[in-house]
Amino acid sequence: MNINGLKKGISSNRKLSDVLFIFWAGGAALLSYSLVYALRKPFTAATFDGLDFFGMDYKTVTSIVQIFGYFLSKLIGIKVISELKKENRLRFIILSVAVAELSLVLFGLLPRPFNVFALFFNGLSLGCMWGVIFSFLEGRRVTDLLASLMGLSIAISSGTAKSIGLFVMENLHISEFWMPAFIGAFAFPLLSLLGWLMTRLPQPTEEDKKLRTERVTLNREGRMHIFKSFMPVLLLLFFANLFITILQDIKEDFLVKIINVEASGLSSWAFAKIDAIVTLVILFVFGIMSLIKNDMKVLCALLVLVTCGTLTLSFIAFNYNTLELSTTTWLFLQSLSLYTVYLSF
C-alpha cells in the first residue's frame, strides 16, 4: 500500500512538474516569437499612400525587400542554426534583435525612398529566430506540445502587430515611418529577457533522451548526409512550405490595404480580436490531437487539416462575389484556413 501510494505521489509530482515546465518553456517561446513579429511586422499596418519607389508601389517594395532578406536568412540558417551551440543562443538572439531594431531606426531616419533598403537587414536579422528559439524546446517528451504553443504565436501575433501599429499611428500620432522603431524599442528588451529565461530551462533528462532524438550540432558532412538521404521529400516540403509562407506574407503585409479599415468600420483592434479567436480555435484542435498517441494517425490528421484549409481558401477565393461575405467573416475564414494550413504543415 505504501509502495502504491509512493508511486502515485511520484506520478502526481511528475505531472505537476510537466505542467509547470510547459507553462515556462512554452509560454516563453510563444511570447518570444510574438515579439519577433513586433519587430518584423508592424510596418504592415501602414499603407504609405501617395508614395512610390521609382514608379513602383512603395508598400509593395517594402514588403519585397524585407521578405528577400528574410528568405536569404532562412537559407543561411541551414548552416548557422545546425552549427549553433547552446551556449551561444542568447548572444545570437540579442545581436539579431539589436540589428533588427537598428534597421527600423534607419527606416525612419534615412531619406525616402531609399529607406526601404533598411528593411532588408530587418528581415535578414530575424529569419533565423524561429530556429534559435525552437532549439530550446527540442529533444523533450513534451516537445510536440511546446511546438504547438510556439506555433500559435504566428496566428495571434500577425493581427496583434497590425492592431498595435494602427493604435500607435492613430492615437499616439507617430508617423508610419517611426512607428515600427517605436514598437521595436519595447520588444527589444523584453525579447532579450525572455531569451535569458529560456537559457535557464532545465536540460533534457535521461528519459527525454530515451524518448526523443537528442539535438546535436551538425557540420557540413552531417547536413549533406541528411539531405541526400531524404532529398525527394525535403525538396517537396521546401517548395510546399515556400508557397504557404509567401501566401501568409502577402496576407500579413497587404491586408490593411486590401481592407480599408475606416471604410469598413473596423476598429484598429479588430485584427487582434479576430486572430485571438482563430488562435483559440486552433489551440482547441491541436489540444485534441495531442491526445492521439499513434504517430501515423497524427500525420494523417495533419494532412486532413492542410487539405481542408487549402480547399477552403480556394473556395472563398473563387466564389468571393457569390458568397458576399461580410468583412469580418471573410477575414476570420481567411485567417483560420491559412494558419491551420501553416501550423499543421
Buried (B, 14 or more C-beta within 10 A) or exposed (E): EEEEEEEEEEEEEEEEEBEEBBEBBBBBBBBBBBBBBBBBBBBBBBBBEEBBBEEEBBBBBBBBBBBBBBBBBBEEBBEBBBBBEEEEBBEBBBEBBEBBBBBBBBBBEBEEBEBBBBBBBBBBBBBBBBBBBBBBBBBBBBBBBBBBBBBBBBBBBBBBBBBBBBBBBBEEEBEBBBBBBBBBEEBBEBBBBBBEBBEEBEEBEEEBBEBBEEBEEBEEEEBEEEEEEEEEEEEEEEEEEEEBBEBBBEBBBBBBBEBEBEEEEBEBBBBBBBBBBBBEBBBEBBEEBEEEEEEEEBEEBBEEBBEBBBEBBEEBEEEEEEEEBEBBEBBBBBBBBBBBBBBBB
